[in-house]
Amino acid sequence: MSAVNHDGFAARVEGEYRFVTEEEFQNDRVPDAVIERLAHEGTVSLNTGASKAGKSFFSTQAAMCVATGTPFLGLQVERAPVLYISLEMIAALMRFRMEAISRDVGISMPRIGTDFFLIAPTGRRMESLSILEDAGRERLRNAIRTSGAHLVVLDTFHRFALGADPNDNAQMSLLFAALNEDAHDTRAAFLVLDHVAKSAGENGYTPSTTAIGAQSKGASSSSIIALKRLDTARGGTYEIRVESHFDSWDEPLTYRRPMRADGTPGAGCVVVGAAEAKGLDVIRLHELFTTYGAVDCEGRRMFPSLRKLRDALQESGMSSGNSSGEELIRRIERQFGSTERHSARPVWITGTKPRRYTWLA
């Protein structure tokens, strides 16, 4: 075995990359959050969700909140200019959507061209921007520099990569590497909207497995925000799960559409408790026990086994499929359950095999 030529190695290192110095190591900082826990300066966040599941409403409200300095779903934001590039929705529809969110959620309308910069097709002209080409990336960088944007929304990813194969891991890795480079160099937080894979709901629900096509999309993003519709009743309820280099969540953040004064669902997002988002408010849970439960020796409504509770959730329409039923049961146990007989909570869970669920309240 020949001896290592340290001088030659040092020369190669100097020419190809540079070691982090002690001063850089001690003084380097974590990127600031533009949206708490969701988007950080100089990084790419991937926001996935099914078609027509509310991704654009979610991202539009988030962008409006950053532009006006308004907390988003209870999360703090940095007030800063926003660049929203919508290649799917014309400017008129963006205006209608933003005005509806402003009215129904109570967010001020941002000033277009001052706080909120929009690139979108209009009734008279089309818009396109391809990150497959150097010219397209330079157009994107110029738009960020001109607007001074700290948040950049790309709606939706496939529109920026027409002709690319979403299933090609190598190609997607290169495209997301380019986006990461653009985010790093401009110091803007990129929020990239993408559709979910058809198999996203199978074998569990994790953000890293939701994006359509190549898994390298998620692997190349600093944060993955997975949006899922939970319920279509009363305007719909939703949850987001986050996996991030910075701060992932053990529990999802749940929200719903706001309700107008006349009782109809409005536009945008408002925070709601996880139990209510699943339809598990106390009234509905009590109705489940009353309608489908048996009666114990003390006259209380109960389910004598886990299977009976699962069947009742299915029959009542509160769950669709076994995995959904299991998730609902876990939520019941977390939100309403107790193993203490004298608990103030409404459900008393006894035993392990079989479990028994008794309505106490």
C-alpha positions as CSV (number, residue, x, y, z in Angstrom):
1,M,0.0,0.0,0.0
2,S,1.5,3.3,-1.0
3,A,1.8,6.2,1.4
4,V,-0.8,8.9,1.3
5,N,0.4,12.1,-0.3
6,H,-0.9,14.7,2.2
7,D,0.2,17.7,0.1
8,G,-1.7,16.4,-2.9
9,F,-4.7,15.7,-0.8
10,A,-4.6,19.2,0.6
11,A,-4.4,20.7,-2.8
12,R,-7.5,18.7,-4.0
13,V,-9.4,19.8,-0.8
14,E,-8.5,23.4,-1.4
15,G,-9.7,23.2,-5.0
16,E,-13.0,21.3,-4.4
17,Y,-14.3,22.4,-1.1
18,R,-13.4,24.2,2.1
19,F,-13.5,23.1,5.7
20,V,-15.7,25.1,8.1
21,T,-13.4,27.2,10.3
22,E,-13.7,27.3,14.1
23,E,-15.1,30.9,13.9
24,E,-17.7,29.9,11.3
25,F,-18.7,26.8,13.4
26,Q,-19.2,28.9,16.5
27,N,-21.0,31.8,14.8
28,D,-23.2,30.1,12.2
29,R,-26.9,30.3,13.1
30,V,-30.0,28.4,12.4
31,P,-32.1,30.2,9.6
32,D,-34.8,32.5,10.9
33,A,-38.4,31.3,10.6
34,V,-40.5,33.3,8.1
35,I,-43.5,31.2,9.3
36,E,-42.9,29.6,12.7
37,R,-42.1,25.9,12.2
38,L,-43.2,25.9,8.5
39,A,-40.8,28.0,6.4
40,H,-37.3,29.2,7.1
41,E,-35.1,31.7,5.2
42,G,-32.8,30.2,2.6
43,T,-34.6,26.8,2.6
44,V,-37.2,24.9,0.6
45,S,-40.5,23.7,2.2
46,L,-42.6,21.2,0.3
47,N,-46.3,21.5,0.9
48,T,-48.2,18.4,-0.4
49,G,-51.9,17.7,-0.6
50,A,-54.5,16.1,-2.9
51,S,-55.9,18.0,-5.8
52,K,-58.6,20.5,-4.7
53,A,-57.9,19.6,-1.0
54,G,-57.1,23.2,-0.1
55,K,-53.3,23.6,-0.7
56,S,-53.7,26.9,-2.5
57,F,-56.1,28.3,0.2
58,F,-53.6,27.3,2.9
59,S,-50.6,28.8,1.1
60,T,-52.5,32.0,0.0
61,Q,-53.5,32.7,3.6
62,A,-50.0,32.0,4.8
63,A,-48.6,34.4,2.2
64,M,-51.2,37.1,3.2
65,C,-50.2,36.6,6.8
66,V,-46.5,37.1,6.1
67,A,-47.2,40.2,3.9
68,T,-49.3,41.8,6.7
69,G,-47.5,40.5,9.8
70,T,-50.6,38.5,11.0
71,P,-50.1,35.2,12.9
72,F,-51.0,32.2,10.7
73,L,-53.0,29.5,12.4
74,G,-51.6,30.7,15.7
75,L,-48.0,30.5,14.4
76,Q,-45.8,33.6,14.5
77,V,-44.6,35.1,11.2
78,E,-42.0,37.6,10.0
79,R,-43.6,40.5,8.4
80,A,-41.9,40.7,5.0
81,P,-42.6,41.0,1.2
82,V,-44.0,37.9,-0.4
83,L,-43.7,36.7,-4.0
84,Y,-46.5,34.4,-5.1
85,I,-46.1,32.7,-8.5
86,S,-49.4,31.1,-9.5
87,L,-49.2,29.3,-12.8
88,E,-52.5,27.5,-12.4
89,M,-54.8,30.3,-11.3
90,I,-55.4,33.6,-13.1
91,A,-55.0,36.9,-11.3
92,A,-58.8,37.5,-11.1
93,L,-59.3,34.2,-9.2
94,M,-56.4,35.0,-6.9
95,R,-58.1,38.4,-6.2
96,F,-61.4,36.8,-5.4
97,R,-59.8,34.2,-3.2
98,M,-57.7,36.8,-1.3
99,E,-60.7,39.1,-0.8
100,A,-62.8,36.2,0.5
101,I,-60.0,35.1,3.0
102,S,-59.6,38.7,4.1
103,R,-63.4,39.0,4.7
104,D,-64.0,35.6,6.4
105,V,-60.8,35.3,8.5
106,G,-60.3,39.0,9.2
107,I,-56.8,39.4,7.7
108,S,-56.0,42.8,6.1
109,M,-55.6,42.7,2.3
110,P,-51.9,43.1,1.5
111,R,-50.8,45.9,-0.9
112,I,-50.3,44.4,-4.3
113,G,-46.9,45.4,-5.7
114,T,-45.7,46.6,-2.3
115,D,-46.1,43.8,0.2
116,F,-47.5,41.1,-2.0
117,F,-46.0,40.5,-5.5
118,L,-48.0,38.3,-7.8
119,I,-47.0,36.6,-11.0
120,A,-50.0,34.9,-12.6
121,P,-51.8,34.6,-15.9
122,T,-54.4,37.1,-16.7
123,G,-57.3,37.1,-19.1
124,R,-55.1,38.7,-21.7
125,R,-51.8,36.9,-21.3
126,M,-50.3,33.6,-20.2
127,E,-47.4,33.2,-17.8
128,S,-44.7,30.5,-17.7
129,L,-41.5,29.9,-15.8
130,S,-39.4,26.8,-16.2
131,I,-36.8,25.9,-13.6
132,L,-35.5,23.3,-16.1
133,E,-33.7,26.2,-17.9
134,D,-31.1,28.6,-16.7
135,A,-33.1,31.5,-18.1
136,G,-36.1,30.5,-16.1
137,R,-34.1,30.3,-12.9
138,E,-32.6,33.7,-13.6
139,R,-36.1,35.1,-14.1
140,L,-37.1,33.7,-10.7
141,R,-34.0,35.2,-9.0
142,N,-34.6,38.6,-10.6
143,A,-38.2,38.5,-9.4
144,I,-37.0,37.8,-5.8
145,R,-34.4,40.5,-5.9
146,T,-36.8,43.1,-7.4
147,S,-39.6,42.3,-4.9
148,G,-37.3,41.8,-1.9
149,A,-39.4,38.8,-1.0
150,H,-38.6,36.7,2.1
151,L,-41.3,34.2,1.2
152,V,-41.7,32.7,-2.3
153,V,-44.6,30.5,-3.1
154,L,-44.5,28.2,-6.2
155,D,-48.0,27.1,-7.1
156,T,-47.9,24.2,-8.3
157,F,-44.5,22.4,-8.8
158,H,-45.3,20.5,-12.0
159,R,-46.1,23.8,-13.7
160,F,-42.5,24.9,-13.2
161,A,-41.1,21.7,-14.5
162,L,-43.1,20.9,-17.5
163,G,-41.6,18.0,-19.4
164,A,-39.8,16.6,-16.4
165,D,-40.5,13.1,-15.2
166,P,-41.9,13.3,-11.6
167,N,-40.9,9.7,-11.0
168,D,-37.3,10.2,-11.9
169,N,-35.4,10.4,-8.6
170,A,-32.2,11.7,-10.3
171,Q,-34.0,14.4,-12.2
172,M,-36.1,15.5,-9.2
173,S,-33.0,15.6,-7.0
174,L,-31.3,18.0,-9.5
175,L,-34.4,20.2,-9.7
176,F,-34.8,20.5,-6.0
177,A,-31.0,21.0,-5.6
178,A,-31.5,24.0,-8.0
179,L,-34.4,25.3,-5.9
180,N,-32.3,24.9,-2.7
181,E,-29.5,26.8,-4.3
182,D,-31.8,29.6,-5.3
183,A,-33.3,29.8,-1.8
184,H,-29.9,29.8,-0.2
185,D,-28.5,32.5,-2.4
186,T,-31.5,34.8,-2.2
187,R,-32.1,34.0,1.5
188,A,-35.8,33.6,0.7
189,A,-38.0,30.8,2.2
190,F,-39.5,28.8,-0.7
191,L,-42.9,27.1,-0.2
192,V,-43.4,24.6,-3.1
193,L,-46.8,23.2,-3.6
194,D,-47.1,19.7,-4.9
195,H,-49.7,16.9,-5.4
196,V,-49.8,13.8,-3.3
197,A,-49.1,10.3,-4.6
198,K,-52.0,8.0,-5.0
199,S,-50.5,5.7,-2.4
200,A,-50.1,8.5,0.2
201,G,-52.9,7.3,2.3
202,E,-51.8,3.6,2.3
203,N,-49.7,2.0,5.0
204,G,-49.8,5.0,7.3
205,Y,-49.7,8.7,6.7
206,T,-46.3,10.4,6.9
207,P,-45.2,13.6,5.2
208,S,-42.1,12.0,3.7
209,T,-44.3,9.5,1.7
210,T,-46.9,12.0,0.4
211,A,-45.4,13.8,-2.6
212,I,-46.3,12.5,-6.0
213,G,-43.5,10.6,-7.9
214,A,-39.9,10.5,-6.7
215,Q,-39.2,10.4,-3.0
216,S,-36.2,12.5,-3.6
217,K,-38.5,15.5,-3.5
218,G,-39.1,15.1,0.2
219,A,-35.5,14.1,0.8
220,S,-34.3,17.3,-0.8
221,S,-36.6,19.6,1.2
222,S,-35.8,21.0,4.6
223,S,-39.4,20.8,5.7
224,I,-42.3,18.7,4.4
225,I,-45.9,20.0,5.2
226,A,-48.5,17.3,4.4
227,L,-52.0,18.5,4.2
228,K,-54.9,16.1,4.6
229,R,-58.7,16.6,4.5
230,L,-60.3,14.9,7.5
231,D,-64.0,15.7,7.1
232,T,-66.1,17.3,4.4
233,A,-69.0,18.3,6.7
234,R,-69.6,21.9,7.7
235,G,-67.1,23.2,5.1
236,G,-64.4,20.6,5.9
237,T,-61.8,20.1,8.5
238,Y,-58.1,19.5,7.8
239,E,-54.8,18.7,9.4
240,I,-51.2,19.3,8.6
241,R,-48.3,17.1,9.6
242,V,-44.7,18.4,9.5
243,E,-41.4,16.8,9.2
244,S,-38.5,19.3,9.4
245,H,-34.9,19.8,10.0
246,F,-35.9,22.5,12.4
247,D,-38.9,21.5,14.5
248,S,-41.2,18.6,13.6
249,W,-44.5,18.0,15.4
250,D,-45.5,15.0,17.4
251,E,-49.2,16.0,16.9
252,P,-50.7,17.5,13.7
253,L,-52.0,21.0,13.5
254,T,-55.8,20.9,12.8
255,Y,-57.9,23.6,11.2
256,R,-61.2,24.2,9.5
257,R,-62.9,26.7,7.2
258,P,-64.3,29.7,9.1
259,M,-68.1,30.0,9.5
260,R,-69.9,33.1,8.3
261,A,-72.6,34.8,10.3
262,D,-75.3,33.1,8.2
263,G,-73.8,29.7,9.2
264,T,-72.3,28.9,5.8
265,P,-68.6,28.0,5.5
266,G,-66.3,30.8,4.5
267,A,-62.9,31.0,2.8
268,G,-59.5,30.3,4.5
269,C,-58.3,28.5,7.6
270,V,-59.0,28.9,11.4
271,V,-57.5,26.7,14.1
272,V,-59.6,24.0,15.6
273,G,-58.9,21.3,18.2
274,A,-57.8,17.9,17.0
275,A,-60.9,16.2,18.4
276,E,-63.3,18.6,16.8
277,A,-61.4,18.4,13.5
278,K,-62.2,14.7,13.5
279,G,-65.8,15.3,14.4
280,L,-65.1,14.1,17.9
281,D,-66.8,16.9,19.9
282,V,-68.5,15.7,23.1
283,I,-72.0,15.9,21.5
284,R,-71.1,13.6,18.6
285,L,-69.3,11.2,20.9
286,H,-72.2,11.1,23.2
287,E,-74.5,10.4,20.3
288,L,-72.3,7.5,19.2
289,F,-72.6,5.9,22.6
290,T,-76.3,6.5,22.9
291,T,-77.1,5.3,19.4
292,Y,-74.8,2.3,19.0
293,G,-73.7,1.4,22.5
294,A,-75.0,-1.4,24.8
295,V,-76.1,-0.8,28.4
296,D,-74.2,-2.0,31.5
297,C,-75.6,-3.1,34.8
298,E,-75.7,0.5,36.0
299,G,-77.6,1.8,33.0
300,R,-74.6,3.5,31.4
301,R,-74.0,3.3,27.7
302,M,-70.8,1.3,26.8
303,F,-69.0,-0.7,24.1
304,P,-67.9,-4.0,25.5
305,S,-65.0,-4.4,23.2
306,L,-62.7,-2.5,20.9
307,R,-64.2,-4.3,17.9
308,K,-67.7,-3.1,18.9
309,L,-66.5,0.5,19.1
310,R,-64.7,0.2,15.7
311,D,-67.9,-1.2,14.1
312,A,-70.0,1.6,15.5
313,L,-67.6,4.2,14.2
314,Q,-67.8,2.6,10.8
315,E,-71.6,2.3,10.8
316,S,-72.1,5.9,12.0
317,G,-69.9,7.2,9.1
318,M,-67.4,8.7,11.5
319,S,-64.6,6.5,10.0
320,S,-64.0,5.1,6.6
321,G,-61.8,2.0,6.6
322,N,-59.9,0.2,9.3
323,S,-56.9,2.6,9.5
324,S,-59.2,5.6,9.8
325,G,-61.1,3.8,12.6
326,E,-58.0,3.0,14.5
327,E,-56.9,6.6,14.3
328,L,-60.2,7.8,15.6
329,I,-60.0,5.4,18.5
330,R,-56.6,6.7,19.4
331,R,-58.0,10.2,19.4
332,I,-60.9,9.2,21.6
333,E,-58.5,7.7,24.1
334,R,-56.3,10.7,24.0
335,Q,-58.9,13.4,24.0
336,F,-61.7,11.9,26.1
337,G,-60.5,8.7,27.6
338,S,-59.4,7.9,31.2
339,T,-58.6,4.8,33.1
340,E,-59.7,6.5,36.3
341,R,-63.2,5.6,37.4
342,H,-63.9,9.0,39.1
343,S,-62.4,11.1,36.3
344,A,-64.3,14.1,35.0
345,R,-63.7,12.8,31.5
346,P,-66.7,11.2,29.8
347,V,-65.2,7.9,28.8
348,W,-63.8,5.3,31.2
349,I,-61.6,2.7,29.5
350,T,-61.1,-0.6,31.4
351,G,-59.1,-3.7,30.6
352,T,-56.7,-4.4,27.8
353,K,-58.1,-7.6,26.2
354,P,-60.9,-6.9,25.6
355,R,-61.1,-3.2,26.3
356,R,-64.3,-1.7,27.5
357,Y,-65.4,1.9,26.8
358,T,-68.1,3.3,29.2
359,W,-69.7,6.7,28.9
360,L,-69.5,8.3,32.4
361,A,-70.8,11.8,31.9
